[in-house]
């Protein structure tokens, strides 16, 4: 269970970093409704005073501060006191390398010491700071910042991820996938690149021998699709963030456009904020216009990657686009498949009955989104999560899945219901399957 101090910190974070004591009481009460004693409000006040150097009762950590002076009853989080994008970028760009160097004992394994304060600030506090400063602009996005995962990275970064564009097949939202606005600090701590960059995961998965070329193609396509970017940003793909580092060089080349900031001469707070707002507008346009090239952005799931080259390209494209919706919630789809016993709802085929022990999981079957992606998308706000129910999907064998798409294309993408499709299947064929 969280301590009183932890709950007060959480309450102030929820309230935007500072609030009157009465508001703090209400928020703490909301956070821990079942764990309040008769004097809990005095406990809250004592924790605030004990952990604030502004108070005569100070004896703990200097976490809180008196926003309007003693006796005013307005408290704030010390970590939010100097909340600004400029301060955040400056700290990230000037303190990382010295802390990294100070704590490394084995250069071959640059482990982050457990509980390191700077690493925690980067991964935990920076996303909070961004979400507080840009509450409206980042409402439907995720801010990720990293000093490394167990080991220090060579230089830190901050990425703003769209939950659909940056979705991995395993359901995680990650900067390894898609494209996104990112702040990347140079290793020599002289520059910060702010750009629309790309992740390598999908590219490496689909084009393992042509990663560099495909990433550059993606950047070129983004620049072509968003000519508006020239009003705000320029091509920064030739920027050197780390000398003689091929991975860093490849990443820089994959950026579409952006700006370069000199850390010791950062722009004003207003300019930095405007740059981020402009970049988010460009990001939104990129999403609406299809992002990077189609070949790079395809997401083919494990059990739908064996598409025959004999089928029409339009049908395959349709299935790939549909699969981008399916992968948004893989757990939900797996449950639907399990609920239908991994059996085709159209013809009744169960792969285990036909092929026996074909895998340990025995869960090979495909999910068909009954209403095509483009029709779903036209009805929903791009940044809003699409609601899905089990009835929106049909569990189909590979053959039926291909055929229903072929029939839909033949009829100008008319939606064919599961019952209508079942009636088209030869009854003798279905009977033979039932007798297996």
Phi, psi and omega in degrees: 000141181292151177280168177300318181299317179296321179290326178292319176301314179299318180298315180292324175299316180295332182268007176093011175106338178206153181190162175288153182306322180297322178290323178296317177303311182300319183287321176296319178298324178290323182291318182233069185294333185259007184232046182246130175262174184299337183247027185298326181294326177291327178296318179299313181296320180297319180295321178297313183289321181295329184252035176221125178289351176281351185255147176292341182268009184300126177207000183245226177272149180271076186263322186250161176217157180274110188294317185248014181099166183300142175083356181274342176077014179250119184243150179220165176276130181301324182292343181256002187297317180251049184293115176199150177294319182297313179298321181296313180294323180295315179297316179299322186274353183238343185253345188293306187296321179294320179291320178300312181295320182296326188262350183280126176252336178231104183303331180283342179221079185284072184291143174277123179301139179305132177077013180304127188295319181292318179298320178293319179299318181295310187282330185256313188278321181302313177303322179295318180299314179299317182292332177283318181290321184242055185303317182281316185293330185251017185304320185252023181236168175243134176260122177244136175224144186216139169258352182135159180253086183088323176236145180299135169285166180289332177205145186279166180209162174228129181234146177246113192249134171277129187296345177260319182293325186253033182267126175277160178302334180278003177094356180274142174269121191213147175288357175287343183243153171072210181218153191189156172290140183210143170257122179237125182270135177290152184296328180277004177059034175259330187230154166235122175267125174249113190211166169269104185252182182228151170268159185261348193304303183295323180295313180295327180292317185268334183225064186300335182261002185220037186297309183303313183297317182292323178293318177296319176301318180298318179295318178298317180296321178296318179296321180291321183285339184235069179298340179299339184299335184296340178288336187239327189227171179227174179285118182245015189292347180263007180291136178262113179266334180207120182295140174056038177235106186296323180296316178295319180295318179296319180296316180300320180294337182277355180284144182276309181194166180171205178221155176247124177254139171272123188300321182280357178217055182296148175299171179294165178302317182297319180292317179299319179294316179298319179300317180293317179298317177297319180295322179295326176295318178295322179298316179298316178297319179301317180295314182296330183262012173097001174065222180288179184302151183304320183295329180280325188273359180296139174240107181251120184285166185304319185265014176226027185264002182258051181288132181287137179288353181280345182276160181296141183301322182296323180291317180296318178300317180300315181293320179297317179296320178297324183294336176296327175288315183301322184284352178300323181225076185298326180296319179298317181293318179300322180293321178298316179298317180296317180299333179260017175056032178054038183241138180298125181284349181266304184255348178089006183291133173238117188300327181295323179293330183272314189252357178070223184283072183277341175196166180292319183281331181055040186242025182284114176192162184243153179253127181250124176277113189301318176263122185303156184305314186294332178282323176296315183297324182291340182263348187241146172295136185302324184270000180261143180290128180284132178278135181230143175235163181301329182292345180282351183238154171235136177270118187230151172287165184301320182294312180295324180297316179294320184291323181292326177289322178297317179294321179295318179295324180297330182253035175057045176065027174294136181290127177252119182288163179298317181296319179297318180294321180299324181291340181277346183278136179304127184294325178296322179297315180294324179294320178298321179293320180297329183277356179294000000 
